[in-house]
Amino acid sequence: FRNVTGVQTCALPISKYAFNDDKKVILHQGKEYRLEKRNYLVAKYLYDNRHKVVSREEINNYIWGDIIIDTRGLDVYIRKIRKAIPGIPIQTRKGFGHIWNE
């Protein structure tokens, strides 16, 4: 991705997906999927830690820091990401967490 000035932004090309941190957009198969900020951060964190099961607590600490939230609230974010981007390779490992498994 390039911004208006033509400067390369922090887009990270990955096999089938590319992330644009400035726009909170995931590019997949020629389509741009705009996500809400926290949904984007969850997806990006899972990608950055791909092929590793990431616990709910680890994701919560990264996204919300010291704010304590119900760890099941993360399920809502994962569900919204999956709904927004069909086929996104985020899998749930029951009792362990989530993994970007591409």
C-alpha positions in Angstrom: 0.0 0.0 0.0 1.1 3.6 -0.6 -0.2 6.6 1.1 -1.2 9.9 -0.7 2.4 11.1 -0.7 3.6 7.9 -2.4 5.5 6.7 0.7 5.3 3.0 1.4 3.2 2.4 4.5 3.5 -0.5 6.9 1.8 -3.0 4.7 3.0 -6.5 5.4 2.4 -8.8 2.4 1.7 -12.4 3.4 0.8 -15.3 1.3 -2.9 -14.5 0.8 -3.3 -11.6 3.1 -1.8 -8.1 3.4 -2.2 -5.7 6.4 -2.4 -2.0 6.2 -1.9 -0.6 9.7 -2.8 3.0 8.7 -6.2 2.1 7.3 -6.9 -0.9 9.5 -7.5 -2.9 6.3 -6.8 -6.5 5.4 -6.3 -7.2 1.7 -7.4 -10.6 0.6 -7.9 -11.9 -3.0 -8.1 -8.4 -4.4 -10.6 -7.1 -1.8 -10.1 -4.7 1.0 -11.7 -5.6 4.3 -11.9 -2.7 6.7 -12.1 -3.7 10.3 -12.8 -1.8 13.5 -9.6 -1.0 15.4 -9.6 -3.8 18.0 -10.8 -6.4 15.5 -7.9 -5.4 13.3 -5.4 -5.6 16.2 -6.6 -9.0 17.2 -6.3 -10.3 13.6 -2.8 -8.7 13.2 -1.6 -10.0 16.5 -2.7 -13.5 15.6 -0.9 -13.2 12.2 2.3 -11.8 13.8 2.2 -14.9 16.1 1.1 -17.3 13.3 1.6 -21.0 13.7 1.6 -20.6 17.4 -1.5 -21.0 19.7 -2.0 -17.7 21.4 -3.9 -17.8 24.7 -6.9 -15.5 25.4 -4.9 -13.9 28.2 -2.0 -13.1 25.9 -4.3 -11.4 23.3 -6.2 -9.5 26.0 -2.9 -8.2 27.5 -1.7 -7.1 24.1 -4.9 -5.4 23.1 -6.2 -4.0 26.4 -3.1 -4.0 28.6 -4.0 -3.7 32.3 -7.7 -3.4 31.7 -9.4 -6.5 32.8 -12.1 -7.8 30.5 -14.1 -11.0 30.3 -11.9 -13.3 28.2 -15.0 -14.6 26.5 -15.4 -11.1 25.1 -12.6 -12.0 22.8 -15.0 -14.5 21.1 -17.1 -11.6 19.9 -14.0 -10.0 18.2 -13.0 -13.3 16.6 -16.6 -13.9 15.4 -16.7 -10.4 13.8 -13.4 -10.9 12.1 -14.6 -14.3 10.7 -17.8 -12.7 9.5 -16.0 -9.8 7.8 -13.4 -11.9 6.0 -14.8 -15.3 5.0 -12.2 -18.1 5.1 -9.7 -16.2 7.3 -7.4 -18.8 8.8 -8.1 -18.1 12.4 -8.8 -21.3 14.3 -9.9 -21.8 17.9 -8.1 -24.4 20.0 -10.5 -25.2 22.7 -9.0 -24.7 26.1 -5.9 -23.1 24.7 -6.6 -20.1 22.6 -6.5 -19.1 18.9 -4.1 -19.6 16.0 -3.6 -18.1 12.6 -3.1 -21.3 10.7 -2.4 -20.7 7.1 
